Every structure is written in C-alpha cells, then in structure tokens.
Amino acid sequence: MARTFEAFVKEVKDSCEAHAKRKNYAQGNVDDDNQLAGFISSLKIHNPHAIGEIICKCVEFLKDPKPLLVVKIAGWAWMIYKYLPE
C-alpha cells in the first residue's frame, strides 16, 4: 500500500475502531463515544494517560521503528483531541 495521508488516516481509524470494539469500549465507529475514555476524561486523568501512552509508543518506536507504532501514536493523539473540553 502506498504511504499516503489518506492511507495513514484509514489505518489510524481502523486501529482506533478495532481496539475500542475488541476491548468493548465502543461499538460503533471512531467518532462514537468511547465509554472508557469518557470515564477517564471525567476523572481528569485522560490527557496524562494518553500522553503517557504516546511517550511509551515513541520510546518503543525509537528501539524498533514499526509503522504500527506510529499509527498507535496518532490514535492516542486523536483521543486527546476528541476529549478536549470545548
């Protein structure tokens, strides 16, 4: 598959949806509510958790640069963006 922005966004979307469904956090698409993320956000610990996940994935990537890790980093960035207060 060509490395295009569209392909990258599709991988991030697929990763976020599959993870949420597999863990039973959400049943629909990536824009639907994620029960766990919403709960963690209500406790005011969502952003620190997501940033910690991004840092861990970045460290993993520096050790072993797998494309999947970049997708996961982007997925966590999406979760931060999605649950920012309006």
N, C-alpha and C positions, 0 to 999 in steps of 0.2 A: 504494500500500500504506500502511495506517495505521502510524504510528510507535508501535508498542507494544514493550514489553520482549521479548515473545516473538518478534516480527518481527526485532528487533535481534539477539537471540541466534542466531536462524536465519541471519541474514546473516553473523555472525562465524563460525559453524560452517561455513557454505558456503565462506567465504573461506579459512579455515584448511585445510579438506579439499582444495579445488581447488588451492591453492598447493602443498601437500605432494605431491599427485598429479602436478601439472604439472612440478614440479622433481624428481620421483622420490625424495622424502624418505620418503614413506609411501604405502602402497597402500590402506589401509582408511579408517576414519573418524577423526575428530578425537581420539578417545581412544586410538587405537593409537600405538605407538611411532613417533616421528619420528627416523629414523636420523641426520640431520644435527644436530638439536637435542640428541639424546642424546650424540653425539660431542662437540659443543661444550661441553655440560654437563660431560662427563668431564674436559675441559681446564680447567675452572673459569673459562671466559670467556663462558658462556652469558648470565648476567644482565647483564654490562656491554654485550654485543652487543644484547640485546633492549631494554635501556633506551635505548641509542643510537638504535635504530630508532624507539622511541616518541618520543624527543625530535625526531628528524628529521620524523616524521609530524606532530607538534604544530606545528613551525615551518611546514611546508607548509600545514597547516590554517589557521594564522593569516593566511597570504598568500592562500589560496584555500580557503574553508571547504566542501569537498566531503564529503558524507556518507560516501563510501568511505574517506576518511582516518580517520574516527572508528572505522569497522569495523576497519581495519588496526591502529589503536592498541589496540583491545580484543583483537584476535588476538594481538598481541605480549604483552599483559598475561596472556593465557591461557597462553602458552608459558612465561612466568616462573613462574606459579602451578603449572603442570604439572610442571616440573622442579625445584621447590624440594626440598631434602633433607628427608626425613621425620624 
